Amino acid sequence: MSGGQDAKLFARGKVAELRAELEAGGRRDKNYSAKKVALKKIVANMTMNNNDMVLLFVSWLQLNHDILSVTGAHKFQPDIIAQMQIASLDIKKMCYLYLVNYARAKPQEAVRALPYLMEDLNDTNPLVRALALRTVSYIHVREFVEGTVSPLKKLLKDTDAYVRKTAALCVAKLYDHDRQLIEGTDLIDRLNSMLRDENATVISNALASLVDIWNRSENIKLSLDYNNASNIAQILPSCSEWGQTYILEAFTSYIPQDSSEALLLAERISSLLLHTNAAVVLTTIRVMMYLLNYIADPRSIDNLAMKLSPPLVTLLSKGPEIQYLTLRNALLILQRRPEVLRNDVRIFFCKYNDPIYVKVTKLELIFMLANENNIQQVLAELREYATEIDVHFVRKSVRAIGKLAIKLEAAAQSCIDALLELVSTRVSYIVQEATVVIRNIFRKYPNRYEGIISILCEHLDSLDEPEAKAAMIWIIGQYADRIDNSEVLLDDFLFAFKEETYEVRK
């Protein structure tokens, strides 16, 4: 059906009209075209939050119980549920979607559909079996949860891989609905045995289900030995991106027994660093960082660490959201393994069109990577940032220059020169941030760089923020014997003492 025809379906429909359309067609409509159109309209109205659609659960005959008791109620079923008996995959899909959407609102009516779902679980078509299983596991109604346990055990060993992988995920869904019920069965043990399945997709789904259960449970712990981890690593290239991510996540629960195990597993998964999917790459990096903790050979550690830098650089060419995730991961990596990115400060320089959250994160990385060899390059970049329009980012840049003076003693004079250059612009918020960081520099290096105090005193009128005022008062008090008119300068602050904040008064 074309897009124009589909658009016509999204018109607010009336229950009586849609019920009549469901009953239309008769025997002549062998392909059930009329019913499919009616069901599409119902699904479209569901999408538009037309809550009247819930009334289609119950036919008019069921609303007249007295009449039904005389005419034979057992012959009549709710409108939607009646369509579930039709041997059409398209119709079943729409009926199941309706059922999932309204089962919570009408649990008693939904239970009437359970026998048909159980029947579909034994259908000869694996797509129907998987669809029915997925549907029944989504419905958080007690009868559905309890009724699914027995057929699920059979479907976990189904001959079709698609059904098995659907059944594996179903265990986690049922566990979310009723933990005690599932823990009282052998479903989790059966799920464990599926890690030895011949199909890579089934294994990845079973592992994803186990990880989900592990994250929700206080009693169940996921543990992998080397044989399991090694076998699972072999099927990684055959899995989907989603499956690869879940398998890699599971490797963080694997504890290597010696350095060689950790090294072999790290080398096996290192090929995924070249993957096009950002989630796979970042998860691989995280697992490799975890495994590096168990590797004893320094040369092997260096070789693996060198492999982590190029994929991070590549991800920085992606969209801003991916960039931000990459940068946050880079921050964590630098805290644990600074050698991974030690020569890459330039790649973190900000671009003019970077979002502010990306710029601020890059600024953190620039500060962490700055050293005596690249400080001049970094200071030149930070001076550029301090002239940008975004006030928040400018303040962060000025503060970063001050923090670098404290971090690198050999570069302190260069940082102070950069700060004085920015103060000379007489931009209020720049002067105030510079005043705050210069106070911190004086604390780090007492009795040094006092020559800049007179320059700061010339800009007292620019100070109107509590933190900047408090910083200037501290400087004047600390170096009062070297400031000719220190008492006069303090008098200016004392004049409005009662109106000042606690930070300034103290």
Disulfide bonds with the S-S distance in Angstrom:
none
